Amino acid sequence: MVRPAALLLALAALAASASATTCSPGTWNQGGHCQACQSGYQCPDGINQYMCNAGTYANSGNTACVTCPVGNQCPSGGLSAPRPCDAGWYQDQVGQSSCKNCPAGTFNGAMGQTGCCACCVGSFNSQQTQTHCQACSNGKTSPAGSTDESQCTGPKWTSPPTCTTPSTATTCPATSQRRARSNAKAKRSCPKFGQKLCPILHGRGGSECVDVENDLESCGGCMDADPSLGGGVDCTQISGARDVACRRGKCVVTRCAPGYQVAEDRSTCVASIQLQTGAGRNKARAHAAFVRSHL
């Protein structure tokens, strides 16, 4: 007959033996047996497993939780994989528990995106979380990133704009198309200062006089030559730009899409860097004030 005291000692020894079992990282001690860490958990010490927090995830056997990547969300703890943002939504930061919605005037048509595209010239979008933009009626034009049909006030285009992206797209479509020109048979010289005789790239051919000092689509020169060789630039195709103008033959960006900010020389939009400190925020405000004062 086993005495109670001896039984208690045996059980204590068994428990001590189980707790003393050393498991490798990525596994944990379950009753004296090493088990692979479950999906959604991390096992850094080989003793216990710990659930991953929202904004992170983990496959089975992980020693640490993985930060949720851009274009994805990790809305709750214990996830085994990140969840791509739906079309019409985006996420440009890591470690996030939710996606951001594409604001009015923008769209994206694919899952897992890190930003939204500005509506093309000649289209608009008045709603959030949209996968495409609406074309202006009667072939009229509007600025890139328009948020209402009332902005469709420009001259007609040769064809309605196509402002959509395929399901696998990772880049935005070109925001502009060429307008129909009436002076296809322009003279070989242009009468006004700042104008240049340029070939018509769409339509029946011929040439036209273009104000390369101010023309938004042929800024600085004709579009049939490389900019480095004296050709022009289509300012409406600057990535991330919401408001842009051509001034003295140079593209000038005044406003960018969410996730971007105006570059110091105001010629492009650059990816925003999240400012964590008060000094950083004050620097950003000072830069914005500088841009406004030079418009």
C-alpha angles and dihedrals in degrees: 000000000000113000118231092239092054091048091052091050091051093050091048091051091049092050091047090051091051093048091048093057107115117216127192122249111278090042133069139210111259109177094326095315125104112235129186113257110260123244111272092030137089127218108193100157106036091241110080137007121234127203116245116244126237109283091042139068140186140201120222116290095025122153092201139017117258122233113247107255127231115279089036142081132214101196101176142023123270098038120158094201139012120260117232117234113255121248108279090036133078144180122207098177134069126239096031128150096205141026127245123239122242106248126230112289092037139074145173127200103198139068124250097030126162096207146003129256122236114244110262123253107279095033139078143192124204097179136071127241094028127161096205142012129244120245118238112255121254091019094285123154135240134181118273110271096027115172101195140036089238086075090065096098105119129104122285124277130223091250137358112276121254108219106172136106128217119248092261097044119135098173133057122252121250108278098217145053129192120271121234109262125213098193098066091145098053120166121263091252130045120229100213129071112253094027123118131193106245132177117249105244097194128043129020098340126244129117138279140191111254127190095229090181093066110009108120094211100040100035112171098359149346119317094231093079136060113263090237088059096049098279125139133256127231100227093193090067096060105127113251095004117141100172121024137158139187112237122176090341095309129106111241118195116204102170135022135201120262111290093033136080134199112271118239092255090046091229098111145011119252130197112272120245112216109244112220102177134064090240090055092051091049090051091052092050091049091051091049090050090050091053092049092048091055098049 
